[in-house]
């Protein structure tokens, strides 16, 4: 799901989106991270702040955070 968003909506090159890639490796800037946070909330009802996303060391860590938050919000909702 995260890779689809990064590639499809934020136009990150697919080869840059790997679990080991950092935000810098994926060429994501702070504006892209804010946009990602908004997309996650609007399209998937998952609340993750841009600060939380930036704190994730890798794209794989972001994906884990997304999965955890998505599961938690489904249980609550």
Backbone as JSON Lines, residues from 0, in Angstrom:
{"i":0,"aa":"X","n":[0.83,-1.18,0.0],"ca":[0.0,0.0,0.0],"c":[0.88,1.26,0.0]}
{"i":1,"aa":"X","n":[1.9,1.29,0.85],"ca":[2.77,2.46,0.92],"c":[3.51,2.69,-0.4]}
{"i":2,"aa":"X","n":[4.01,1.61,-0.98],"ca":[4.73,1.75,-2.26],"c":[3.8,2.3,-3.33]}
{"i":3,"aa":"X","n":[2.56,1.81,-3.37],"ca":[1.6,2.3,-4.35],"c":[1.37,3.81,-4.21]}
{"i":4,"aa":"X","n":[1.28,4.28,-2.97],"ca":[1.08,5.7,-2.72],"c":[2.31,6.49,-3.14]}
{"i":5,"aa":"X","n":[3.48,6.02,-2.72],"ca":[4.71,6.73,-3.03],"c":[4.94,6.83,-4.54]}
{"i":6,"aa":"X","n":[4.69,5.74,-5.24],"ca":[4.92,5.72,-6.69],"c":[3.78,6.41,-7.43]}
{"i":7,"aa":"X","n":[2.55,6.06,-7.08],"ca":[1.39,6.56,-7.82],"c":[1.01,8.0,-7.54]}
{"i":8,"aa":"X","n":[1.04,8.39,-6.28],"ca":[0.57,9.72,-5.92],"c":[1.69,10.72,-5.72]}
{"i":9,"aa":"X","n":[2.84,10.26,-5.22],"ca":[3.94,11.18,-4.95],"c":[5.04,11.1,-6.01]}
{"i":10,"aa":"X","n":[4.82,10.23,-7.01],"ca":[5.69,10.11,-8.17],"c":[7.15,9.81,-7.84]}
{"i":11,"aa":"X","n":[7.34,8.93,-6.84],"ca":[8.68,8.45,-6.52],"c":[9.01,7.32,-7.5]}
{"i":12,"aa":"X","n":[10.23,7.29,-8.0],"ca":[10.63,6.23,-8.93],"c":[10.52,4.88,-8.21]}
{"i":13,"aa":"X","n":[9.87,3.9,-8.83],"ca":[9.64,2.6,-8.17],"c":[10.91,1.95,-7.65]}
{"i":14,"aa":"X","n":[12.01,2.09,-8.37],"ca":[13.26,1.45,-7.93],"c":[13.82,2.1,-6.66]}
{"i":15,"aa":"X","n":[13.36,3.27,-6.32],"ca":[13.82,3.96,-5.11],"c":[13.04,3.52,-3.86]}
{"i":16,"aa":"X","n":[11.91,2.84,-4.06],"ca":[11.06,2.44,-2.94],"c":[11.37,0.99,-2.57]}
{"i":17,"aa":"X","n":[12.32,0.84,-1.65],"ca":[12.67,-0.48,-1.14],"c":[12.57,-0.41,0.38]}
{"i":18,"aa":"X","n":[12.42,-1.56,1.03],"ca":[12.31,-1.55,2.49],"c":[13.51,-0.9,3.19]}
{"i":19,"aa":"X","n":[14.7,-1.01,2.58],"ca":[15.92,-0.48,3.2],"c":[16.16,0.99,2.89]}
{"i":20,"aa":"X","n":[15.4,1.55,1.95],"ca":[15.62,2.93,1.52],"c":[15.26,3.91,2.63]}
{"i":21,"aa":"X","n":[16.06,4.95,2.75],"ca":[15.74,6.03,3.68],"c":[14.87,7.05,2.95]}
{"i":22,"aa":"X","n":[14.37,8.02,3.7],"ca":[13.6,9.09,3.09],"c":[14.45,9.8,2.04]}
{"i":23,"aa":"X","n":[15.72,10.01,2.37],"ca":[16.63,10.67,1.43],"c":[16.84,9.8,0.18]}
{"i":24,"aa":"X","n":[17.03,8.48,0.37],"ca":[17.2,7.57,-0.77],"c":[16.01,7.64,-1.73]}
{"i":25,"aa":"X","n":[14.81,7.77,-1.15],"ca":[13.59,7.82,-1.96],"c":[13.32,9.21,-2.5]}
{"i":26,"aa":"X","n":[14.22,10.14,-2.17],"ca":[14.11,11.52,-2.62],"c":[12.81,12.18,-2.16]}
{"i":27,"aa":"X","n":[12.44,11.89,-0.92],"ca":[11.26,12.52,-0.32],"c":[11.72,13.72,0.49]}
{"i":28,"aa":"X","n":[11.09,14.86,0.26],"ca":[11.4,16.03,1.07],"c":[10.3,16.21,2.12]}
{"i":29,"aa":"X","n":[10.44,17.22,2.95],"ca":[9.48,17.41,4.04],"c":[8.07,17.67,3.5]}
{"i":30,"aa":"X","n":[7.95,18.35,2.38],"ca":[6.64,18.59,1.78],"c":[6.0,17.27,1.33]}
{"i":31,"aa":"X","n":[6.8,16.38,0.75],"ca":[6.29,15.07,0.33],"c":[5.8,14.27,1.52]}
{"i":32,"aa":"X","n":[6.51,14.37,2.63],"ca":[6.12,13.64,3.84],"c":[4.8,14.18,4.39]}
{"i":33,"aa":"X","n":[4.64,15.49,4.38],"ca":[3.37,16.1,4.81],"c":[2.25,15.62,3.9]}
{"i":34,"aa":"X","n":[2.51,15.62,2.6],"ca":[1.51,15.16,1.63],"c":[1.15,13.7,1.87]}
{"i":35,"aa":"X","n":[2.15,12.87,2.16],"ca":[1.91,11.46,2.46],"c":[1.02,11.32,3.69]}
{"i":36,"aa":"X","n":[1.29,12.09,4.72],"ca":[0.48,12.05,5.94],"c":[-0.98,12.39,5.63]}
{"i":37,"aa":"X","n":[-1.19,13.39,4.79],"ca":[-2.55,13.8,4.43],"c":[-3.24,12.72,3.6]}
{"i":38,"aa":"X","n":[-2.54,12.13,2.66],"ca":[-3.1,11.06,1.83],"c":[-3.52,9.89,2.7]}
{"i":39,"aa":"X","n":[-2.66,9.49,3.64],"ca":[-2.98,8.36,4.52],"c":[-4.25,8.63,5.32]}
{"i":40,"aa":"X","n":[-4.38,9.86,5.8],"ca":[-5.57,10.19,6.59],"c":[-6.82,10.27,5.73]}
{"i":41,"aa":"X","n":[-6.74,10.95,4.59],"ca":[-7.91,11.13,3.73],"c":[-8.35,9.84,3.06]}
{"i":42,"aa":"X","n":[-7.41,9.12,2.48],"ca":[-7.76,7.96,1.66],"c":[-7.89,6.66,2.45]}
{"i":43,"aa":"X","n":[-7.18,6.56,3.57],"ca":[-7.14,5.3,4.3],"c":[-7.56,5.42,5.75]}
{"i":44,"aa":"X","n":[-7.95,6.61,6.2],"ca":[-8.38,6.86,7.57],"c":[-7.33,6.4,8.59]}
{"i":45,"aa":"X","n":[-6.07,6.62,8.25],"ca":[-4.96,6.27,9.14],"c":[-4.25,7.57,9.51]}
{"i":46,"aa":"X","n":[-4.17,7.84,10.81],"ca":[-3.54,9.07,11.27],"c":[-2.1,8.81,11.68]}
{"i":47,"aa":"X","n":[-1.19,9.34,10.89],"ca":[0.24,9.3,11.18],"c":[0.77,10.69,10.87]}
{"i":48,"aa":"X","n":[1.39,11.32,11.84],"ca":[1.89,12.67,11.61],"c":[3.13,12.65,10.72]}
{"i":49,"aa":"X","n":[3.42,13.79,10.12],"ca":[4.62,13.89,9.31],"c":[5.86,13.69,10.17]}
{"i":50,"aa":"X","n":[5.82,14.13,11.43],"ca":[6.96,13.91,12.33],"c":[7.19,12.42,12.58]}
{"i":51,"aa":"X","n":[6.1,11.66,12.74],"ca":[6.24,10.21,12.94],"c":[6.83,9.56,11.69]}
{"i":52,"aa":"X","n":[6.39,9.99,10.53],"ca":[6.92,9.44,9.29],"c":[8.4,9.78,9.13]}
{"i":53,"aa":"X","n":[8.77,11.01,9.44],"ca":[10.17,11.41,9.33],"c":[11.06,10.7,10.34]}
{"i":54,"aa":"X","n":[10.49,10.29,11.46],"ca":[11.26,9.6,12.49],"c":[11.55,8.14,12.1]}
{"i":55,"aa":"X","n":[10.81,7.62,11.13],"ca":[11.05,6.24,10.68],"c":[12.35,6.22,9.88]}
{"i":56,"aa":"X","n":[13.3,5.37,10.27],"ca":[14.6,5.35,9.59],"c":[14.55,4.91,8.13]}
{"i":57,"aa":"X","n":[13.62,4.02,7.8],"ca":[13.55,3.5,6.42],"c":[12.1,3.44,5.94]}
{"i":58,"aa":"X","n":[11.94,3.22,4.64],"ca":[10.62,3.03,4.06],"c":[9.96,1.8,4.69]}
{"i":59,"aa":"X","n":[10.74,0.76,4.95],"ca":[10.21,-0.43,5.61],"c":[9.65,-0.11,6.99]}
{"i":60,"aa":"X","n":[10.34,0.76,7.73],"ca":[9.85,1.16,9.05],"c":[8.56,1.98,8.93]}
{"i":61,"aa":"X","n":[8.49,2.81,7.89],"ca":[7.25,3.55,7.64],"c":[6.1,2.59,7.36]}
{"i":62,"aa":"X","n":[6.39,1.57,6.57],"ca":[5.36,0.58,6.23],"c":[4.88,-0.15,7.48]}
{"i":63,"aa":"X","n":[5.81,-0.52,8.38],"ca":[5.43,-1.17,9.63],"c":[4.55,-0.26,10.47]}
{"i":64,"aa":"X","n":[4.92,1.01,10.56],"ca":[4.13,1.98,11.3],"c":[2.73,2.09,10.71]}
{"i":65,"aa":"X","n":[2.66,2.15,9.4],"ca":[1.38,2.23,8.71],"c":[0.52,1.0,9.0]}
{"i":66,"aa":"X","n":[1.12,-0.19,8.92],"ca":[0.39,-1.42,9.2],"c":[-0.12,-1.45,10.63]}
{"i":67,"aa":"X","n":[0.74,-1.09,11.58],"ca":[0.35,-1.09,12.99],"c":[-0.79,-0.1,13.24]}
{"i":68,"aa":"X","n":[-0.65,1.1,12.71],"ca":[-1.67,2.13,12.93],"c":[-2.97,1.76,12.26]}
{"i":69,"aa":"X","n":[-2.89,1.2,11.05],"ca":[-4.09,0.78,10.32],"c":[-4.83,-0.31,11.1]}
{"i":70,"aa":"X","n":[-4.1,-1.27,11.61],"ca":[-4.72,-2.36,12.39],"c":[-5.35,-1.81,13.66]}
{"i":71,"aa":"X","n":[-4.65,-0.91,14.35],"ca":[-5.16,-0.34,15.6],"c":[-6.42,0.48,15.35]}
{"i":72,"aa":"X","n":[-6.43,1.25,14.29],"ca":[-7.6,2.09,14.01],"c":[-8.79,1.27,13.54]}
{"i":73,"aa":"X","n":[-8.53,0.14,12.9],"ca":[-9.64,-0.76,12.52],"c":[-10.26,-1.36,13.75]}
{"i":74,"aa":"X","n":[-9.42,-1.75,14.73],"ca":[-9.95,-2.32,15.97],"c":[-10.78,-1.3,16.73]}
{"i":75,"aa":"X","n":[-10.33,-0.06,16.76],"ca":[-11.02,0.99,17.51],"c":[-12.3,1.43,16.79]}
{"i":76,"aa":"X","n":[-12.25,1.45,15.46],"ca":[-13.35,2.01,14.68],"c":[-14.45,1.07,14.48]}
